[in-house]
């Protein structure tokens, strides 16, 4: 037990300056919607499958990640949009799609290594489009590295989905 405590604190800063280095992202740390972005014209938001960047091997992420955003939107921001849907292509609304650019679920044991070799990463580029005209309204990126051994890639993907739902809700409220 003492050995585990010593290994896990090898990269610790005794001054306490790095205390938030592995903090999960919150909406405050996500990219702020630009001042001129307003989604008030959209009563419906539609989540489409995400593309996978070459090198991302988990094919199931293309469908699972948009479903996570859909569930976070319904749970945390139920009044942001009047209608929230998955996979509806023939209806007017805001289409949310994108590309998963990075998915590296490093094992918990490797994340104990203080040199950074154990850093797991999840990165996504999100594109907001008008569903019928296919006109791009906005796009933004999120990249979440994490080293904490008590978290796994599912925790980080879940939090990223919540951040995207929060971004949409904040943009709708303008």
C-alpha positions in Angstrom: 0.0 0.0 0.0 2.8 2.4 0.9 4.6 1.5 -2.4 1.4 2.4 -4.4 1.1 5.7 -2.6 4.8 6.5 -3.4 4.4 5.5 -7.1 1.2 7.5 -7.6 2.8 10.6 -6.1 6.0 10.6 -8.1 4.6 13.3 -10.5 2.9 15.3 -7.7 3.9 18.9 -7.2 4.5 19.6 -3.5 3.4 23.2 -4.1 -0.1 22.1 -5.1 0.0 24.0 -8.4 -1.0 20.9 -10.5 -4.1 20.0 -8.4 -6.6 20.6 -11.3 -4.4 19.0 -14.0 -6.5 15.8 -14.2 -9.9 17.3 -13.4 -12.7 16.1 -15.6 -14.0 18.8 -17.9 -17.0 20.8 -17.0 -19.1 23.1 -19.1 -16.9 26.0 -17.7 -13.9 24.4 -19.3 -15.5 23.6 -22.6 -15.2 26.1 -25.5 -17.6 28.9 -24.9 -20.1 29.3 -27.7 -19.2 32.4 -29.7 -21.2 35.5 -29.0 -22.8 35.6 -32.4 -23.9 31.9 -32.3 -27.6 31.6 -31.5 -29.7 28.5 -32.0 -33.0 30.1 -31.1 -34.3 29.5 -34.6 -34.1 25.7 -34.0 -36.8 24.0 -31.9 -35.5 20.5 -32.8 -32.0 19.1 -32.4 -31.1 15.8 -34.3 -28.1 13.7 -33.4 -26.5 11.9 -36.3 -23.8 9.3 -36.3 -20.2 10.5 -36.0 -17.5 9.6 -38.5 -14.3 8.0 -37.2 -10.9 9.4 -38.0 -8.5 6.9 -39.6 -6.7 5.1 -36.7 -9.8 5.1 -34.4 -10.5 1.4 -34.3 -13.7 1.3 -32.2 -16.4 1.2 -34.8 -19.2 1.2 -32.2 -18.3 4.7 -31.2 -19.8 6.2 -34.3 -23.3 5.3 -33.0 -22.7 5.1 -29.2 -21.2 8.6 -28.8 -24.2 10.5 -30.4 -26.5 8.4 -28.3 -24.7 9.5 -25.2 -25.1 13.2 -26.2 -28.8 12.5 -26.9 -29.3 11.0 -23.4 -27.3 13.8 -21.7 -29.4 16.4 -23.5 -32.6 14.8 -22.4 -31.5 14.3 -18.8 -29.5 17.5 -18.0 -31.2 20.1 -20.4 -34.7 18.8 -21.1 -36.1 22.2 -21.8 -33.4 23.5 -24.1 -35.1 22.3 -27.3 -38.7 21.3 -27.8 -37.8 18.1 -29.7 -34.6 16.0 -29.3 -34.1 13.1 -31.8 -31.7 10.5 -33.1 -31.3 9.7 -36.8 -34.2 11.8 -38.3 -33.0 12.9 -41.7 -36.1 14.3 -43.3 -37.1 16.9 -40.6 -36.1 20.5 -40.2 -33.8 21.1 -37.3 -30.3 21.4 -36.0 -28.2 18.4 -37.0 -25.3 17.6 -34.7 -22.6 15.4 -36.2 -18.8 15.3 -36.3 -15.7 13.2 -36.2 -14.1 11.3 -33.4 -10.5 12.1 -34.0 -8.8 10.5 -31.1 -9.6 7.5 -28.9 -6.8 6.1 -26.8 -8.0 4.2 -23.8 -4.7 3.5 -22.0 -4.9 1.0 -19.1 -5.2 2.1 -15.5 -1.8 0.7 -14.7 -0.1 2.7 -17.4 -1.7 5.9 -16.1 0.2 5.5 -12.9 3.4 6.2 -14.8 4.3 9.9 -14.2 6.1 10.5 -17.5 3.0 11.0 -19.5 3.2 7.7 -21.4 0.0 6.6 -19.6 -2.2 9.5 -20.7 -5.4 8.4 -22.3 -7.1 10.7 -24.7 -10.6 11.3 -26.2 -10.9 13.9 -29.0 -13.9 14.9 -31.0 -14.7 17.6 -33.6 -18.4 18.6 -33.6 -20.2 20.2 -36.6 -23.6 21.9 -36.3 -25.6 22.0 -39.5 -29.1 22.9 -40.7 -30.6 19.5 -41.3 -32.5 20.3 -44.6 -30.1 22.7 -46.3 -26.9 21.1 -44.9 -25.5 24.6 -44.3 -22.8 24.5 -41.6 -23.7 26.8 -38.7 -20.7 26.2 -36.4 -18.0 23.7 -35.4 -15.8 23.2 -32.4 -13.4 20.7 -31.0 -12.9 19.0 -27.7 -9.8 17.0 -26.6 -9.8 15.4 -23.2 -6.5 13.9 -21.9 -6.7 12.2 -18.5 -4.2 10.3 -16.3 -6.3 9.5 -13.3 -6.3 5.7 -12.7 -9.8 5.9 -11.1 -11.4 7.0 -14.4 -11.8 5.1 -17.6 -12.5 6.2 -21.1 -16.2 5.7 -20.6 -16.2 8.3 -17.8 -14.4 10.8 -20.1 -16.7 10.1 -23.1 -19.7 10.6 -20.8 -18.5 13.9 -19.5 -17.6 15.1 -23.0 -21.2 14.2 -24.1 -22.5 16.3 -21.2 -20.2 19.2 -22.2 -21.5 19.1 -25.8 -25.1 19.0 -24.6 -24.3 22.0 -22.3 -22.8 23.9 -25.3 -25.9 23.3 -27.3 -28.2 24.4 -24.4 -26.1 27.6 -23.8 -26.2 28.4 -27.5 -30.0 27.9 -27.6 -30.5 30.2 -24.7 -29.0 33.2 -26.5 
